[in-house]
């Protein structure tokens, strides 16, 4: 007994969630691809973006200001984090990098909890986007529709930066071989810092634009981080198109399964991940040797 | 004699553990540990022993141990509460077995990948367990309420009945199991399996190339860790008289990882120490300083600082300080790497400067192992039509190649001729695009590098592939074990000292590559020439009947080259060798026949004299002579 209107609406939800996951995962994956560091604090970046935006919103009342402040703040956090801590871990084993980013994630989350408490905060959508929009065959919350557009635009911007600019070319070259980029006379550390900032910003931006849909709490990033991992495993580490594809797949799986029984959403996600691992161990669009 | 001393040394650890466990409930409360905190520390410590075998010894960082902790705990608690199962200890064991089984299944998936992929997959899987426990299985697990009413253990010894119902008596129960867990873990770590786990952590590629089935051993470590987690999870329910659902939470896995890193991974005691620090600080910050929820922030900062500045954790740090102090006093201390319990043959005087002229290779060459098909008389290896394409690039094209038994063959060719690719195909590190390889009359095309090494064909690498964090002796031991035990065997409780033939084979290999005097040095402290000889030693230790050497002379000084040529000559007796090198003079002196590769094809084959005079070869190397 499938309610088709409900089904289509869930597919839309999946698309929105998928686009969001795609954006967050591309941040994670370009950082990993370029720097070789898996940032376990990436979920915290998402959370920080939400809080910075929320704080800005409470003071200015402007959603646009909140989006800018949220993204920029997280970018700064990312750059500082790279410069002060991560840089000293490039030469250390992967496990140490995982440990230190994991620890930093906890520090971020607990710092926010210290200042703002554990209760959830919410940011209302900007006035023109409140309410629901009739789509002919169904009604859908206006902001979610807009969110789809906003996130798609952000992904497109990221694509343009990565594939159509000089700096993007350097970043992609760095994903293939950062030692080579270094020996070509490009200050690879500057690039690393920038990439870390951009990657973090992707998560931070997602954190604030998602705040009107899901209210924010200090540990909101934890679940997001896990979903991001699944996306990256499905799509293939270090691959931007893989992150987008994986994100959309994961988003739809979560939403459609939730329609029947939310308890199984993760189980299905996990089944999908396992299938990919069995059939294509390097991810759908991944390349061997990137780990 | 040293053997006996070491043996005593080992029981010392067990003895000290026992004494420490007996003293702890009397000493720790004096410095402010609450009795329940001490019990908790033991559970985390036991949980951590298994995790340390996985992370510290095998190098697999899992963020998903909560899945097994929760599974073991829930199974035991369900049996004891809902099923009215009478025996607590048996229930704990059933929980442990359940966790181990689940660990086996999860391991099959998670171990498809390594490194960060492994970490991400374990996180994701653990999250699934959390949701499954909460929702689909909530009828059995109590969902968010958990399972209350887990009984305390009662043990009937026949003459008396022991009730473990107070904090103090529960401590005895927990301490007993912790002790058993530690004794078992110490045995595992000192067994051949334990050494191979360290080898996998250091260099998985080489561990499989010397003939170990590393996937099997990784899975073993994963299951061991799951079993420890399951048992500890069961104890948690027993201790609290309640099995909490948050055992399944990501926080549980995270806390375990952090405690292990704080205490020191790879030490077995690290997780216990880490748990003590963690729980003490959390009690202290919350109760004495009234910091409330901020305790976690403080602990997070402590953790980050420790990871940054004390990478071997507290136990590792103490060991380092101890080593430093002991060295000051002038005692001879063990190097940082944990030495293996092998009987040492008397070490030679170490020579700081090595004079090539003065040295004569004394040791008798180690014969190739006699294998079943030794009466096979055809060519030892034969490749037909071997081709390798990388996309459009043809690295090797239609190579026919055959080497007679006992022959010493050289392969030369300009850079990019496809020599290393050719070797990689012969040793089955890389599958050919087409063609067939027959080794001692047996088609080995498509086999793994591990299988082939077990058959008696191995290679020394162009770029050193050593187990750098272990000692020279450990390195050779790892290679020798593959030959003595086959590619996979679960002799987890056997001491390395009781491996027949191991000590002799290791000593012989060390003598052969002239590293006896360096046996207990960590590999990282060796000179380049020594590392190069060890590289050959690793290949030799598995007593191969066909040995491939990829540029054994590369990067060596002239004196080191002379040494190496001498070494190669001595090991070449009774064994077939194929050698790639650019040093023509040395190579022509060593080998009987030479194959010249150019642009992925066999250009010519002949004796060194024929090759030297060959026009085509000269042209291949000097190029464009005709044009000049």
Interface residues (C-beta under 8 A of the other chain):
Chain A: X32 X38 X85 X88 X92 X94 X95 X96 X98 X99 X100 X102 X103 X104 X106 X107 X110 X111 X113 X114 X118 X222 X223 X225 X226 X229 X230 X232 X233 X237 X261 X262 X263 X264 X265 X266 X267 X269 X270 X273 X274 X277 X278 X281 X291
Chain B: X55 X59 X61 X63 X109 X112 X113 X114 X115 X116 X117 X119 X120 X121 X123 X124 X125 X127 X128 X130 X131 X132 X134 X135 X136 X250 X254 X257 X258 X261 X293 X294 X296 X297 X300 X301 X303 X304 X307 X308 X311
